[in-house]
Amino acid sequence: MRPPRRNPFRRAAASVSAAPAAPIRVAILTASLALALAGCGGLAGPSGRGTRPSSGGAGRTGAAASAATGGTGAGAAGNGGIGASAATGGTGASAATPGTGTAGAGDPTVARANRTHEVPTPARAQRPTRGWPTPEAAVRAFAAAYVNWTATTVGPRLRALARESVGQARAMLQLQAGEVAADRELRRGRIANAGAVEAVARLPGAPDRYVVVTRERTTAADDAAYRGLAPAWHVSVATVERVGGRWALSGWQPEN
């Protein structure tokens, strides 16, 4: 028999003990984890590459989850290969200097366009579909939705969370949504995950980052590999960003 697989949103790693803990013990554990993580210096930032690979289920993300979103910078071809700006109605255009073969030679933007044949464009600002009044509310709402799903709801839920997030979190969720859509084993086994957010604590020295502790259990109606799996504790680091006066997730980094 195949060895039991972990929560499809989690990377293959040894489970933290699943024994029940009193709320005070969970709070102490969370604070200790926050202090430990703050001092280790090894956490990836919102644009880092630390996403949770899968052992065969829903969230196989790989390193590509940190791909930047926004404008692509696909540029227009240069005028005659020299990168001079085309005139628009005779106004606002840079004319090529006769005999030099280049226009705006001292402008780094023009020089880059000449090299790459692309015109860099600024990234389009991301706006979440909703926001939360406090950072902790944003973190708790995201985590609660992220750890509770079924094979039929996981795709729509990931896409909805992506629309409510920005930055690395949005890129990661969009990638995961595309991967679960092609995951036949997830649907065939009718895999599901259920969990609860046990604690949230701000990471010392990082006012926009929070340590999140969840307790989760993965099941499957038609896959024996999940039978008998006990609930497991998981730790993640969430990054928040203030957008339009409200708070949204901009980063999500699983730590186990």
N, C-alpha and C positions, 0 to 999 in steps of 0.2 A: 504494500500500500504506500502511496505517496505520503511523505511527511506532511503534517498539517501545515497549511499556509496561514500567514498572518493576515491581519486586517489589510485589505488591498490598498488602503491609503498609507500604510506604514511600511518602512523598509524592513528587510529581514534582520531581526535583532532579538536578543533574548528578552523575554517579557519581564517587566517589573512585577514583583509579587502582587498577586491579586487579592490578598487578604483584606477584608474590610478595615477601614480606619476611621476613627472618630474625627469629626470636623476639626478639632483643635490639632490633632496630629497631622492632618492634611495641610492645615495652614502653616504649621511649623516646617513640614517638608517643603512646601512651596517657597517659603522664605529662605530656607537653606539652599534650595536649588537656585534661586535667584542670585544669592550671594556667590555661589560656586560658579555659575555661568558668567557672572560679571567679572570674575577674576581670572577666568581661563583664557580670555582673549582669543578664543577660537570660533566664536560665533560668526556665521556669515551674515552680512548685512542684507537689506531688502533686495539688493540686486545680486546677492550671492548665488552660488550654484548648489547650495545644499537643499535639494528636494528629495522627497522620499521615493526611492525606486520600489517597484512592486515585486512580489514573489509570484505574480501571475494573475493578479486581480485588477481592481478598478484603477488605482492611481499611478500607473507606471509613468513617471515623469521624466526621469533622466536629468542630465545637466541642462537640457534645453529649456527648462521651466523658467530660467532666469533671463530668457530673451526679452529684449526691451520692446515695449509697445509704443504706439504713436506713429509719427510720420516716418515714411520709408526713405525719403530723400531720393526717389527715382527722378533723375533729372532730365532736362531736355538736352539734346545733342548740341554741340557747339556749332556756331555759324561757320560753315566751311572748314570745320576741324580746328579752328583757332580759339573758340570759346568766347567770341565777342557777343555782346547782347544784341538781340534783334531789335530794330527800331519799331516802335509802336506809334503809328500816326506821326512819325517824325519827331517824337519827344521822348526824353528820358532814356535814350539808348547810348551806349558807349561805342564809338566808332573805332575800328581798328586803325592803328597808326600805319600809314603807308610805309612799306618796306620793312616793318618790324615783325609782322606775322602774329602779334599778340595784342590783346586789348587789356588795359588795366593791369600791367605786369606787376605793379607793386601791391595789388590787392590779393591777400591770401585766399579769399573765396574764389576769385577768378583763377588763380593758380591751381587750386584744388580741382576746379571744374575742368581745367585743361588736362590735368593728369587722369582724372577718373571718368570724364565725360558725364558727370552727374552734378546737379546743382543741389547743395545741401539745403534742406528745409527744416524749420523748427518742428519739434514734436508737438502734436496736437494735445492740448490739455485734456486730461481724463476727468470726467465728472461721474461720480457714482450715482446710481438711480435713487439711492436713499442714504441717509447718514444718521448718526446717533449723537445724542446730546453730550455724552462723556466718552472718553477713551475706553474705560472699562466696559461700558455698555456695548460698544462696538465689538470689543474682543469677545465678550460672552456670547453675543448673538451669533457672531461668525462661528465660533467653536461649536456651539450647540447644533447649528445647522450642518456643519461639516462632518460631525461624527455620527449623525443619524441619517441613514439612507437604506434603500432597498435596491435591488437590481433594476427595477423599473423607474425609480425616482432619482437615482444618483446622477444621471446625465442632466436632466432639467435643474436639479439642485445646484450642481456645479456651475452651470451657465448663469443661474440667478445670482449665485454668490460672486461670480466674476463681474457681473454688472454692478454689484454693490461695492466692489473693491477697486483699487487703483494699483499701478505699478507692478512690482513683482508678484503680488498676490493675484492680480487679475491675469497676468500672463500664465502663471502656474495653473490656475483653475481652468482657463480656456484650453490649455494643453491636455489636462486631465479629462475634460469633457469630451474632447475629440478621441482620446484613447479608449474611454469606456464605451463609446458608441460602437467601436469595432471589436469589443471584447465579448466573444460568443460564450466563453466559459462562465463569465459573470452572470449572464442571463440564463444559461443552461443549468447552472447550479443553484439559481435563485439565491444568490449570496446577499446578505444584508449585514448592516452594522448598527449597533445601538450603543449609546454612551451618554455620559453626563459630565458636565463641567464641574469638577470638584473644587477648584481653587484658581484664582487669578491674582497675580501680584506684580507690581511694577518692578522692572529690573533696575537695581541700584545703579545710579550714574547714567541712566538712559531713560529720560522722561517719556520717550515715545515707544518704549519696548516693554512687553509684558510677558511674564512666564505663565503658561497655561497648563494646568494639570487636568487630564481627563481620565475617566475609567470606562473602558469600552469592551464590547464583546462582539465577535464576528460569528455569524451562523450561516448555514446554507440548508435549504430544504431538500436539495437533490445532489449534495456533494458530501460524501462520507469523510472527506479530509477535514471538515470543520466540526465534526461531532465531538462533543466533550471538551471543547475549548473553554477555558475559564476566562472570566473578565481579566483584563490587563490594564495596568497604569501606563499612561503615556504623557510625555512632557513636550511642549512646543513653545516657541518664542514668536509672539505676534508683534508686528510693528504697525503703528497707527499714524494717520496723517489727517490734519485738519483741512477740509475742503469745503469752501463755501459756508463757513461758520459751523459745520458739523464734522463728526469724526467718521473715518472709514479705515478699513484694513488696507495697508500698503505692502505688507510682507507677512509670510507665514513660513516658519522654519521648524520642522519636526526635529527633535533632539534624540528620540529613540523610537 
